[in-house]
Amino acid sequence: KVPADVLSAQAVCLAESYLSGFQAVHCGQRAPARYKANSLSGKSILVLGAFTNVGRAAIELAEIAGATLIYAPCKQKQRRKIREMGATPLGVDQSEWVHLLQKKIDVIVDATIDTGRDINDYFGALHDDGDYILVGRSEETVEEIISRQTRPSNVVCSNLKSRMMNRIHSYCVFEKWEYCLESCK
């Protein structure tokens, strides 16, 4: 039940943010494993857009699920708040730290899907079996995002596209519940 001092519009946003955050950090897990208190034990999570509602939810839910490491790029003035949220702050310039995380991240939760971000900048941080989760509505499909990321002159372009297609997932709470309820269980 929603407390009397919480507006209906606020309650709806809270549910959407936490459901999206939950689905993102548990990508690939099926019930009942995803509902265990230690479902992310030993996992490392990178949250892009940590100060969005979904980003905050993803950090909190990853911590509750026992994620070993949670990282979040942020501005210098936001580092204390990121630590309070339960994540390790990183600089906004990924070139300062992405090499340190090379192949060490299990899940990237990208809550900034519509910013035109170059996902190649972060893809190298993913573990070989890691997943990159684009959260929210986008005007582009995953295929279009990948095509924009890979350059036609690149010799390994088709191999890169193939690897990316298997590891990049899009999650929008409204689309998944409407068209693919099974993936939300």
PLY file of the C-alpha trace (Angstrom):
ply
format ascii 1.0
element vertex 185
property float x
property float y
property float z
element edge 184
property int vertex1
property int vertex2
end_header
0.00 0.00 0.00
1.25 3.46 -0.91
1.66 5.74 2.14
-0.78 8.65 2.28
2.01 11.24 2.02
3.29 9.80 -1.29
1.66 11.07 -4.47
0.43 8.46 -6.95
2.73 9.85 -9.64
5.71 9.41 -7.31
4.72 5.84 -6.46
4.46 4.92 -10.15
7.92 6.33 -10.87
9.36 4.43 -7.93
7.92 1.13 -9.17
9.15 1.74 -12.72
12.66 2.69 -11.57
13.10 -0.25 -9.23
11.61 -2.79 -11.62
13.91 -1.56 -14.39
16.91 -1.56 -12.04
16.11 -5.06 -10.84
15.70 -6.47 -14.34
18.94 -4.80 -15.47
21.20 -6.08 -12.69
19.70 -9.57 -12.93
19.89 -9.89 -16.71
20.21 -13.52 -17.73
19.17 -14.92 -14.38
15.94 -16.84 -14.05
13.68 -17.39 -11.07
14.28 -18.55 -8.39
18.02 -17.67 -8.48
17.39 -14.00 -9.16
15.31 -13.64 -6.00
17.94 -14.95 -3.58
19.69 -12.52 -1.24
23.09 -13.44 -2.69
22.07 -13.66 -6.35
24.88 -11.30 -7.42
27.55 -12.62 -5.07
30.96 -12.41 -6.75
29.63 -10.15 -9.54
30.86 -6.71 -10.50
28.48 -4.04 -11.78
29.19 -0.75 -13.57
26.30 1.72 -13.47
26.31 4.50 -16.05
23.86 7.24 -15.10
24.04 6.55 -11.37
22.09 9.71 -10.55
19.10 8.75 -12.67
16.23 7.06 -10.84
17.05 3.73 -12.50
20.76 4.14 -11.79
20.13 4.74 -8.10
17.81 1.74 -7.98
20.37 -0.46 -9.79
23.07 0.44 -7.25
20.81 -0.21 -4.27
19.47 -3.49 -5.67
22.93 -4.74 -6.69
24.16 -4.06 -3.17
21.17 -5.87 -1.63
21.77 -8.84 -3.97
25.37 -9.10 -2.77
27.31 -7.72 -5.75
30.96 -7.76 -4.81
31.91 -4.56 -6.65
29.68 -1.72 -7.84
31.22 1.17 -9.79
29.69 4.43 -10.97
31.33 7.21 -13.00
30.53 10.63 -11.56
31.76 14.19 -11.13
34.21 14.95 -8.33
31.51 16.74 -6.31
29.25 13.63 -6.48
31.79 11.09 -5.18
30.71 11.25 -1.55
27.09 10.62 -2.53
28.09 7.68 -4.76
29.94 6.13 -1.81
26.87 6.69 0.40
24.77 4.93 -2.23
27.06 1.89 -1.97
29.19 2.22 -5.10
32.83 3.03 -5.81
33.06 6.37 -7.63
35.02 6.65 -10.89
35.91 9.77 -12.86
33.67 10.90 -15.69
36.51 10.45 -18.18
36.51 6.70 -18.76
40.00 6.82 -20.27
41.26 7.37 -16.70
39.92 4.04 -15.41
38.54 1.76 -18.15
41.91 0.01 -18.56
41.84 -0.88 -14.85
38.48 -2.61 -15.27
39.42 -4.41 -18.50
37.33 -7.63 -18.72
36.38 -7.40 -15.02
32.76 -6.19 -15.18
29.91 -8.72 -15.28
27.06 -6.28 -15.97
27.01 -2.72 -17.27
23.73 -0.97 -16.55
23.45 2.01 -18.89
20.63 4.24 -17.72
21.69 7.01 -20.13
20.52 5.29 -23.33
19.49 8.42 -25.22
22.66 10.47 -24.73
24.43 9.22 -27.86
27.11 7.60 -25.69
29.74 5.57 -27.53
29.30 2.17 -25.89
32.62 1.02 -27.33
34.24 3.19 -24.67
32.88 0.84 -22.00
32.54 -2.47 -23.83
36.17 -3.46 -23.12
35.46 -3.43 -19.38
33.02 -6.32 -19.78
34.04 -9.82 -18.77
33.93 -12.26 -21.72
30.47 -13.41 -20.58
29.35 -9.98 -19.39
26.21 -8.15 -20.45
25.64 -4.52 -21.42
22.09 -3.49 -20.50
20.58 -0.42 -22.14
17.73 0.68 -19.88
14.80 2.77 -21.09
13.15 3.70 -24.33
15.31 4.50 -27.29
14.54 5.67 -30.78
17.11 3.14 -31.99
17.08 -0.65 -31.87
20.06 -2.50 -30.40
21.08 -3.36 -33.97
21.09 0.33 -34.95
23.09 1.28 -31.86
25.68 -1.38 -32.68
25.84 -0.30 -36.33
26.46 3.26 -35.19
29.23 2.04 -32.88
31.16 -0.03 -35.43
32.87 1.61 -38.34
32.47 0.02 -41.81
36.20 0.41 -42.50
37.02 -1.76 -39.52
38.39 -5.14 -40.64
36.85 -6.92 -37.67
33.56 -5.08 -37.97
31.35 -8.14 -38.60
33.05 -10.11 -35.81
32.63 -7.17 -33.42
28.96 -6.76 -34.35
28.36 -10.45 -33.75
30.01 -10.37 -30.31
28.16 -7.20 -29.35
24.76 -8.55 -30.47
25.07 -11.47 -28.06
26.03 -9.28 -25.12
23.99 -6.09 -25.48
20.40 -6.13 -24.31
17.75 -3.47 -24.20
15.26 -3.29 -21.36
12.24 -1.03 -21.21
9.77 -1.91 -18.47
6.77 -1.01 -20.62
7.88 -2.90 -23.72
8.96 -6.05 -21.83
5.78 -6.36 -19.80
3.61 -5.71 -22.82
5.37 -7.92 -25.38
7.59 -10.35 -23.49
6.23 -11.09 -20.04
8.13 -14.41 -19.85
11.52 -12.63 -19.79
10.40 -10.66 -16.71
9.78 -13.74 -14.53
0 1
1 2
2 3
3 4
4 5
5 6
6 7
7 8
8 9
9 10
10 11
11 12
12 13
13 14
14 15
15 16
16 17
17 18
18 19
19 20
20 21
21 22
22 23
23 24
24 25
25 26
26 27
27 28
28 29
29 30
30 31
31 32
32 33
33 34
34 35
35 36
36 37
37 38
38 39
39 40
40 41
41 42
42 43
43 44
44 45
45 46
46 47
47 48
48 49
49 50
50 51
51 52
52 53
53 54
54 55
55 56
56 57
57 58
58 59
59 60
60 61
61 62
62 63
63 64
64 65
65 66
66 67
67 68
68 69
69 70
70 71
71 72
72 73
73 74
74 75
75 76
76 77
77 78
78 79
79 80
80 81
81 82
82 83
83 84
84 85
85 86
86 87
87 88
88 89
89 90
90 91
91 92
92 93
93 94
94 95
95 96
96 97
97 98
98 99
99 100
100 101
101 102
102 103
103 104
104 105
105 106
106 107
107 108
108 109
109 110
110 111
111 112
112 113
113 114
114 115
115 116
116 117
117 118
118 119
119 120
120 121
121 122
122 123
123 124
124 125
125 126
126 127
127 128
128 129
129 130
130 131
131 132
132 133
133 134
134 135
135 136
136 137
137 138
138 139
139 140
140 141
141 142
142 143
143 144
144 145
145 146
146 147
147 148
148 149
149 150
150 151
151 152
152 153
153 154
154 155
155 156
156 157
157 158
158 159
159 160
160 161
161 162
162 163
163 164
164 165
165 166
166 167
167 168
168 169
169 170
170 171
171 172
172 173
173 174
174 175
175 176
176 177
177 178
178 179
179 180
180 181
181 182
182 183
183 184
